[in-house]
Amino acid sequence: MLLQKGEVRIVGIEVISQVQQDFIIEGAEFAITQDGEVIEKGEATVDGHKIFTLFSANETGRYLCEFTYRIGPEVLKAKVIVEVR
């Protein structure tokens, strides 16, 4: 995902079942890191099968937004690379 410095945008994922079964995302967290250092973390917003957070592009650079979420007994992770120019 490419952002311009100064933008505030929604960064997120949509979880899709590979076997066409319905599921409920029970909770999700996010962590935004840059060069391995945690910049921000907290609880992500869950809306149906979508998980997202607001990202403030205050400084240029490359960031990693990692979502950790729970479906039943499973804990899953997804990563989104954000580049701010």
A tleap script that builds the chain and sets N, CA, C and O, in Angstrom:
source leaprc.protein.ff14SB
mol = sequence {
  NMET LEU LEU GLN LYS GLY GLU VAL ARG ILE
  VAL GLY ILE GLU VAL ILE SER GLN VAL GLN
  GLN ASP PHE ILE ILE GLU GLY ALA GLU PHE
  ALA ILE THR GLN ASP GLY GLU VAL ILE GLU
  LYS GLY GLU ALA THR VAL ASP GLY HIE LYS
  ILE PHE THR LEU PHE SER ALA ASN GLU THR
  GLY ARG TYR LEU CYS GLU PHE THR TYR ARG
  ILE GLY PRO GLU VAL LEU LYS ALA LYS VAL
  ILE VAL GLU VAL CARG
}
set mol.1.N position { 0.855 -1.156 0.000 }
set mol.1.CA position { 0.000 0.000 0.000 }
set mol.1.C position { 0.906 1.225 0.000 }
set mol.1.O position { 1.869 1.286 0.764 }
set mol.2.N position { 0.607 2.185 -0.841 }
set mol.2.CA position { 1.405 3.399 -0.963 }
set mol.2.C position { 0.601 4.597 -0.465 }
set mol.2.O position { -0.515 4.841 -0.926 }
set mol.3.N position { 1.180 5.344 0.483 }
set mol.3.CA position { 0.525 6.532 1.032 }
set mol.3.C position { 1.425 7.742 0.851 }
set mol.3.O position { 2.645 7.615 0.745 }
set mol.4.N position { 0.816 8.905 0.818 }
set mol.4.CA position { 1.549 10.160 0.790 }
set mol.4.C position { 1.685 10.665 2.225 }
set mol.4.O position { 0.783 10.486 3.044 }
set mol.5.N position { 2.816 11.294 2.518 }
set mol.5.CA position { 3.033 11.845 3.856 }
set mol.5.C position { 1.895 12.793 4.205 }
set mol.5.O position { 1.527 13.649 3.400 }
set mol.6.N position { 1.338 12.643 5.403 }
set mol.6.CA position { 0.237 13.476 5.870 }
set mol.6.C position { -1.136 12.824 5.749 }
set mol.6.O position { -2.105 13.315 6.328 }
set mol.7.N position { -1.229 11.727 5.006 }
set mol.7.CA position { -2.521 11.054 4.860 }
set mol.7.C position { -2.855 10.233 6.105 }
set mol.7.O position { -1.966 9.768 6.817 }
set mol.8.N position { -4.143 10.067 6.350 }
set mol.8.CA position { -4.652 9.138 7.359 }
set mol.8.C position { -5.614 8.227 6.610 }
set mol.8.O position { -6.641 8.676 6.102 }
set mol.9.N position { -5.268 6.930 6.544 }
set mol.9.CA position { -6.052 5.996 5.744 }
set mol.9.C position { -6.340 4.719 6.520 }
set mol.9.O position { -5.650 4.387 7.484 }
set mol.10.N position { -7.361 4.021 6.082 }
set mol.10.CA position { -7.691 2.709 6.643 }
set mol.10.C position { -6.782 1.670 6.000 }
set mol.10.O position { -6.673 1.596 4.776 }
set mol.11.N position { -6.130 0.865 6.844 }
set mol.11.CA position { -5.304 -0.254 6.391 }
set mol.11.C position { -5.932 -1.506 6.963 }
set mol.11.O position { -6.218 -1.567 8.159 }
set mol.12.N position { -6.153 -2.514 6.119 }
set mol.12.CA position { -6.784 -3.713 6.642 }
set mol.12.C position { -6.764 -4.875 5.686 }
set mol.12.O position { -6.155 -4.828 4.618 }
set mol.13.N position { -7.452 -5.927 6.103 }
set mol.13.CA position { -7.547 -7.163 5.339 }
set mol.13.C position { -8.988 -7.650 5.342 }
set mol.13.O position { -9.801 -7.222 6.160 }
set mol.14.N position { -9.288 -8.547 4.419 }
set mol.14.CA position { -10.560 -9.258 4.430 }
set mol.14.C position { -10.241 -10.739 4.469 }
set mol.14.O position { -9.463 -11.231 3.652 }
set mol.15.N position { -10.835 -11.450 5.408 }
set mol.15.CA position { -10.578 -12.878 5.599 }
set mol.15.C position { -11.648 -13.653 4.832 }
set mol.15.O position { -12.845 -13.414 4.991 }
set mol.16.N position { -11.188 -14.588 3.997 }
set mol.16.CA position { -12.102 -15.383 3.160 }
set mol.16.C position { -11.863 -16.862 3.450 }
set mol.16.O position { -10.718 -17.309 3.519 }
set mol.17.N position { -12.939 -17.613 3.617 }
set mol.17.CA position { -12.846 -19.049 3.862 }
set mol.17.C position { -12.532 -19.779 2.561 }
set mol.17.O position { -13.207 -19.574 1.552 }
set mol.18.N position { -11.516 -20.623 2.582 }
set mol.18.CA position { -11.147 -21.420 1.407 }
set mol.18.C position { -12.124 -22.580 1.179 }
set mol.18.O position { -12.200 -23.122 0.076 }
set mol.19.N position { -12.873 -22.961 2.229 }
set mol.19.CA position { -13.800 -24.094 2.122 }
set mol.19.C position { -15.261 -23.654 2.183 }
set mol.19.O position { -16.153 -24.468 2.420 }
set mol.20.N position { -15.496 -22.375 1.969 }
set mol.20.CA position { -16.850 -21.817 1.903 }
set mol.20.C position { -17.668 -22.025 3.174 }
set mol.20.O position { -18.889 -22.163 3.102 }
set mol.21.N position { -17.007 -22.050 4.348 }
set mol.21.CA position { -17.711 -22.162 5.620 }
set mol.21.C position { -17.824 -20.795 6.253 }
set mol.21.O position { -16.922 -19.967 6.127 }
set mol.22.N position { -18.938 -20.555 6.938 }
set mol.22.CA position { -19.101 -19.296 7.648 }
set mol.22.C position { -18.261 -19.344 8.930 }
set mol.22.O position { -18.059 -20.415 9.502 }
set mol.23.N position { -17.782 -18.199 9.372 }
set mol.23.CA position { -16.955 -18.122 10.561 }
set mol.23.C position { -17.120 -16.750 11.196 }
set mol.23.O position { -17.621 -15.812 10.576 }
set mol.24.N position { -16.688 -16.657 12.445 }
set mol.24.CA position { -16.743 -15.394 13.183 }
set mol.24.C position { -15.339 -15.056 13.656 }
set mol.24.O position { -14.669 -15.879 14.280 }
set mol.25.N position { -14.903 -13.845 13.356 }
set mol.25.CA position { -13.633 -13.354 13.880 }
set mol.25.C position { -13.918 -12.849 15.288 }
set mol.25.O position { -14.659 -11.882 15.465 }
set mol.26.N position { -13.340 -13.493 16.276 }
set mol.26.CA position { -13.661 -13.208 17.675 }
set mol.26.C position { -12.913 -12.013 18.247 }
set mol.26.O position { -13.328 -11.461 19.266 }
set mol.27.N position { -11.832 -11.606 17.621 }
set mol.27.CA position { -11.067 -10.458 18.085 }
set mol.27.C position { -9.819 -10.300 17.251 }
set mol.27.O position { -9.363 -11.248 16.611 }
set mol.28.N position { -9.262 -9.091 17.257 }
set mol.28.CA position { -8.057 -8.836 16.468 }
set mol.28.C position { -7.249 -7.698 17.072 }
set mol.28.O position { -7.796 -6.763 17.657 }
set mol.29.N position { -5.942 -7.799 16.917 }
set mol.29.CA position { -5.024 -6.749 17.338 }
set mol.29.C position { -4.146 -6.382 16.144 }
set mol.29.O position { -4.046 -7.134 15.175 }
set mol.30.N position { -3.513 -5.214 16.231 }
set mol.30.CA position { -2.575 -4.819 15.197 }
set mol.30.C position { -1.293 -4.312 15.845 }
set mol.30.O position { -1.291 -3.865 16.992 }
set mol.31.N position { -0.206 -4.391 15.088 }
set mol.31.CA position { 1.072 -3.812 15.497 }
set mol.31.C position { 1.710 -3.215 14.252 }
set mol.31.O position { 1.854 -3.893 13.234 }
set mol.32.N position { 2.090 -1.951 14.334 }
set mol.32.CA position { 2.775 -1.279 13.240 }
set mol.32.C position { 4.237 -1.153 13.629 }
set mol.32.O position { 4.570 -0.583 14.668 }
set mol.33.N position { 5.116 -1.700 12.772 }
set mol.33.CA position { 6.542 -1.667 13.059 }
set mol.33.C position { 7.305 -1.008 11.916 }
set mol.33.O position { 6.856 -0.990 10.770 }
set mol.34.N position { 8.470 -0.470 12.261 }
set mol.34.CA position { 9.397 0.064 11.269 }
set mol.34.C position { 10.789 -0.371 11.691 }
set mol.34.O position { 11.217 -0.085 12.809 }
set mol.35.N position { 11.492 -1.055 10.812 }
set mol.35.CA position { 12.831 -1.588 11.104 }
set mol.35.C position { 12.849 -2.426 12.380 }
set mol.35.O position { 13.800 -2.363 13.159 }
set mol.36.N position { 11.786 -3.216 12.587 }
set mol.36.CA position { 11.704 -4.093 13.748 }
set mol.36.C position { 11.272 -3.433 15.045 }
set mol.36.O position { 11.115 -4.117 16.056 }
set mol.37.N position { 11.078 -2.123 15.040 }
set mol.37.CA position { 10.666 -1.385 16.239 }
set mol.37.C position { 9.161 -1.111 16.181 }
set mol.37.O position { 8.654 -0.612 15.177 }
set mol.38.N position { 8.454 -1.441 17.265 }
set mol.38.CA position { 7.007 -1.217 17.316 }
set mol.38.C position { 6.733 0.277 17.455 }
set mol.38.O position { 7.175 0.919 18.408 }
set mol.39.N position { 5.991 0.821 16.480 }
set mol.39.CA position { 5.625 2.237 16.458 }
set mol.39.C position { 4.287 2.448 17.172 }
set mol.39.O position { 4.102 3.408 17.920 }
set mol.40.N position { 3.358 1.516 16.916 }
set mol.40.CA position { 2.010 1.618 17.498 }
set mol.40.C position { 1.407 0.227 17.536 }
set mol.40.O position { 1.674 -0.596 16.659 }
set mol.41.N position { 0.588 -0.041 18.556 }
set mol.41.CA position { -0.146 -1.300 18.628 }
set mol.41.C position { -1.440 -1.074 19.369 }
set mol.41.O position { -1.588 -0.097 20.103 }
set mol.42.N position { -2.385 -1.990 19.171 }
set mol.42.CA position { -3.666 -1.859 19.838 }
set mol.42.C position { -4.680 -2.832 19.287 }
set mol.42.O position { -4.336 -3.773 18.573 }
set mol.43.N position { -5.929 -2.599 19.624 }
set mol.43.CA position { -7.019 -3.449 19.171 }
set mol.43.C position { -7.485 -2.987 17.799 }
set mol.43.O position { -7.742 -1.801 17.591 }
set mol.44.N position { -7.595 -3.923 16.866 }
set mol.44.CA position { -8.073 -3.605 15.521 }
set mol.44.C position { -9.599 -3.640 15.490 }
set mol.44.O position { -10.232 -4.262 16.343 }
set mol.45.N position { -10.172 -2.978 14.514 }
set mol.45.CA position { -11.623 -2.991 14.318 }
set mol.45.C position { -11.997 -4.202 13.480 }
set mol.45.O position { -11.367 -4.476 12.459 }
set mol.46.N position { -13.026 -4.930 13.915 }
set mol.46.CA position { -13.538 -6.085 13.177 }
set mol.46.C position { -14.949 -5.748 12.719 }
set mol.46.O position { -15.804 -5.378 13.524 }
set mol.47.N position { -15.185 -5.881 11.405 }
set mol.47.CA position { -16.502 -5.639 10.821 }
set mol.47.C position { -16.813 -6.819 9.902 }
set mol.47.O position { -16.398 -6.845 8.744 }
set mol.48.N position { -17.544 -7.789 10.435 }
set mol.48.CA position { -17.823 -9.003 9.653 }
set mol.48.C position { -16.542 -9.780 9.442 }
set mol.48.O position { -15.942 -10.273 10.397 }
set mol.49.N position { -16.120 -9.890 8.190 }
set mol.49.CA position { -14.892 -10.599 7.845 }
set mol.49.C position { -13.744 -9.644 7.526 }
set mol.49.O position { -12.705 -10.071 7.021 }
set mol.50.N position { -13.922 -8.366 7.816 }
set mol.50.CA position { -12.887 -7.369 7.568 }
set mol.50.C position { -12.239 -6.941 8.891 }
set mol.50.O position { -12.911 -6.797 9.912 }
set mol.51.N position { -10.921 -6.743 8.846 }
set mol.51.CA position { -10.152 -6.296 10.004 }
set mol.51.C position { -9.355 -5.086 9.555 }
set mol.51.O position { -8.687 -5.135 8.521 }
set mol.52.N position { -9.414 -3.989 10.323 }
set mol.52.CA position { -8.706 -2.791 9.883 }
set mol.52.C position { -8.352 -1.867 11.042 }
set mol.52.O position { -8.836 -2.024 12.163 }
set mol.53.N position { -7.484 -0.893 10.733 }
set mol.53.CA position { -7.099 0.153 11.660 }
set mol.53.C position { -6.795 1.405 10.854 }
set mol.53.O position { -6.609 1.333 9.639 }
set mol.54.N position { -6.744 2.545 11.516 }
set mol.54.CA position { -6.339 3.784 10.856 }
set mol.54.C position { -4.822 3.912 10.926 }
set mol.54.O position { -4.214 3.649 11.963 }
set mol.55.N position { -4.225 4.315 9.820 }
set mol.55.CA position { -2.780 4.507 9.742 }
set mol.55.C position { -2.512 5.968 9.437 }
set mol.55.O position { -2.996 6.496 8.436 }
set mol.56.N position { -1.741 6.627 10.297 }
set mol.56.CA position { -1.364 8.028 10.094 }
set mol.56.C position { 0.029 8.065 9.483 }
set mol.56.O position { 1.004 7.661 10.117 }
set mol.57.N position { 0.118 8.546 8.265 }
set mol.57.CA position { 1.392 8.594 7.543 }
set mol.57.C position { 2.128 9.887 7.886 }
set mol.57.O position { 2.183 10.811 7.074 }
set mol.58.N position { 2.689 9.948 9.082 }
set mol.58.CA position { 3.355 11.162 9.548 }
set mol.58.C position { 4.791 11.288 9.065 }
set mol.58.O position { 5.288 12.398 8.874 }
set mol.59.N position { 5.461 10.152 8.867 }
set mol.59.CA position { 6.868 10.154 8.459 }
set mol.59.C position { 7.055 9.244 7.253 }
set mol.59.O position { 6.394 8.212 7.141 }
set mol.60.N position { 7.953 9.625 6.355 }
set mol.60.CA position { 8.233 8.772 5.208 }
set mol.60.C position { 8.960 7.509 5.671 }
set mol.60.O position { 9.614 7.499 6.714 }
set mol.61.N position { 8.835 6.454 4.880 }
set mol.61.CA position { 9.502 5.200 5.204 }
set mol.61.C position { 8.631 4.009 4.869 }
set mol.61.O position { 7.540 4.139 4.315 }
set mol.62.N position { 9.146 2.841 5.223 }
set mol.62.CA position { 8.445 1.580 4.968 }
set mol.62.C position { 8.022 0.993 6.312 }
set mol.62.O position { 8.832 0.883 7.232 }
set mol.63.N position { 6.754 0.619 6.416 }
set mol.63.CA position { 6.180 0.114 7.663 }
set mol.63.C position { 5.554 -1.253 7.414 }
set mol.63.O position { 5.201 -1.595 6.285 }
set mol.64.N position { 5.425 -2.016 8.476 }
set mol.64.CA position { 4.743 -3.301 8.422 }
set mol.64.C position { 3.585 -3.250 9.406 }
set mol.64.O position { 3.786 -2.999 10.594 }
set mol.65.N position { 2.387 -3.485 8.921 }
set mol.65.CA position { 1.198 -3.547 9.775 }
set mol.65.C position { 0.803 -5.019 9.868 }
set mol.65.O position { 0.379 -5.618 8.879 }
set mol.66.N position { 0.945 -5.597 11.063 }
set mol.66.CA position { 0.640 -7.009 11.265 }
set mol.66.C position { -0.636 -7.148 12.079 }
set mol.66.O position { -0.763 -6.581 13.164 }
set mol.67.N position { -1.576 -7.908 11.539 }
set mol.67.CA position { -2.838 -8.188 12.223 }
set mol.67.C position { -2.778 -9.597 12.800 }
set mol.67.O position { -2.396 -10.537 12.104 }
set mol.68.N position { -3.153 -9.749 14.067 }
set mol.68.CA position { -3.279 -11.044 14.725 }
set mol.68.C position { -4.749 -11.197 15.087 }
set mol.68.O position { -5.316 -10.353 15.781 }
set mol.69.N position { -5.371 -12.290 14.608 }
set mol.69.CA position { -6.812 -12.442 14.843 }
set mol.69.C position { -7.158 -13.879 15.196 }
set mol.69.O position { -6.414 -14.814 14.902 }
set mol.70.N position { -8.319 -14.025 15.840 }
set mol.70.CA position { -8.756 -15.317 16.338 }
set mol.70.C position { -10.068 -15.748 15.687 }
set mol.70.O position { -11.039 -14.994 15.621 }
set mol.71.N position { -10.055 -17.002 15.207 }
set mol.71.CA position { -11.260 -17.653 14.684 }
set mol.71.C position { -11.338 -18.994 15.395 }
set mol.71.O position { -10.535 -19.888 15.131 }
set mol.72.N position { -12.300 -19.134 16.294 }
set mol.72.CA position { -12.402 -20.352 17.094 }
set mol.72.C position { -11.122 -20.544 17.893 }
set mol.72.O position { -10.650 -19.602 18.529 }
set mol.73.N position { -10.547 -21.753 17.875 }
set mol.73.CA position { -9.323 -21.999 18.645 }
set mol.73.C position { -8.049 -21.550 17.909 }
set mol.73.O position { -6.955 -21.614 18.470 }
set mol.74.N position { -8.188 -21.103 16.670 }
set mol.74.CA position { -7.016 -20.746 15.868 }
set mol.74.C position { -6.622 -19.284 16.046 }
set mol.74.O position { -7.476 -18.410 16.196 }
set mol.75.N position { -5.320 -19.036 16.026 }
set mol.75.CA position { -4.773 -17.680 16.021 }
set mol.75.C position { -4.029 -17.529 14.704 }
set mol.75.O position { -3.110 -18.294 14.410 }
set mol.76.N position { -4.431 -16.534 13.908 }
set mol.76.CA position { -3.850 -16.331 12.589 }
set mol.76.C position { -3.232 -14.947 12.495 }
set mol.76.O position { -3.569 -14.051 13.268 }
set mol.77.N position { -2.312 -14.777 11.528 }
set mol.77.CA position { -1.648 -13.497 11.335 }
set mol.77.C position { -1.648 -13.136 9.861 }
set mol.77.O position { -1.613 -14.002 8.988 }
set mol.78.N position { -1.688 -11.828 9.606 }
set mol.78.CA position { -1.597 -11.312 8.237 }
set mol.78.C position { -0.789 -10.029 8.286 }
set mol.78.O position { -0.852 -9.282 9.263 }
set mol.79.N position { -0.027 -9.777 7.225 }
set mol.79.CA position { 0.837 -8.609 7.181 }
set mol.79.C position { 0.502 -7.744 5.960 }
set mol.79.O position { 0.206 -8.250 4.878 }
set mol.80.N position { 0.559 -6.426 6.170 }
set mol.80.CA position { 0.368 -5.463 5.100 }
set mol.80.C position { 1.571 -4.518 5.126 }
set mol.80.O position { 1.877 -3.923 6.159 }
set mol.81.N position { 2.241 -4.385 3.997 }
set mol.81.CA position { 3.368 -3.456 3.895 }
set mol.81.C position { 2.831 -2.101 3.472 }
set mol.81.O position { 2.079 -1.993 2.504 }
set mol.82.N position { 3.225 -1.067 4.207 }
set mol.82.CA position { 2.789 0.306 3.931 }
set mol.82.C position { 4.034 1.136 3.654 }
set mol.82.O position { 4.967 1.163 4.457 }
set mol.83.N position { 4.040 1.812 2.508 }
set mol.83.CA position { 5.150 2.689 2.171 }
set mol.83.C position { 4.644 4.121 2.121 }
set mol.83.O position { 3.669 4.426 1.434 }
set mol.84.N position { 5.316 4.992 2.856 }
set mol.84.CA position { 4.930 6.413 2.925 }
set mol.84.C position { 6.000 7.217 2.166 }
set mol.84.O position { 7.193 7.125 2.458 }
set mol.85.N position { 5.541 8.002 1.190 }
set mol.85.CA position { 6.464 8.845 0.393 }
set mol.85.C position { 6.191 10.299 0.610 }
set mol.85.O position { 6.865 11.147 0.026 }
savepdb mol mol.pdb
quit
